[in-house]
Amino acid sequence: MFNPNPVGWFEIPVTDMPRARHFYHHVFAVEFEMLEMGADVMAMFPFDHVMAGASGALVQGPDYEPCDRGTMVYFECADVAPLLAKVEHGGGKLLLNKTSIGEHGFIGIFRDSEGNKVGMHSRQ
């Protein structure tokens, strides 16, 4: 199950918003709320104000460029394996299968449909 508040806040740059929305919907089964802020178009991930943490957005705009180097976002989930299995069918590329990080759980890493390097983390 996708945690609707995966991190404090994040913005994932995209060049093709419909393609990026399709990819993240396919992998995480989320619906997006669309928002325009000036020249930027944002697809907002779900947000639950009662839960700790916050959400984020896919963002297309003149100051956003997808990148596979630099800061990485890790999505929290119940188990990374079934979600990683959806990555390539959704248009991404699997970079690291489910891997133990000892007492801290498991991670997996993929490149999304836009070229961003993104991670997943689960306790099991």
Steps between C-alpha positions, in 0.01 A plus 500: 500500500632844409556735793326829408764699693827345380741784596500857633450650152638431157474619142589258223585677172325373187511589132185311396228535766253244356777240467628568853150487650440169324827357633442595865135397484604164355768432764334646811129496404457866597268767360630852456348841558615744232612853588651785302739740671614766258691329220514169691253213472485272804347157551457479877542165675228418756527674836343411834512798738443274803809286440854613575712619210395652174476417134644637179444542130612426148593840357536615141636849448788707363713458815453122532721245325494125569831361623643165610773662714460697820224488759287186507149456631414170671133401508388309809297186427397174664730289279723631221498177296146512350534869414843457342348226285275765339777748413609373158146425382410860593782646290784521753821302555582286802845590636513307831276210599374467857813518713539461875638794697515294817290606796367798299306285254529486122550736208461486123599761241359580158517763225154643433346574161664845501855390589496578875667252735249414777505256789253298705534393862310241704546348843436149363 
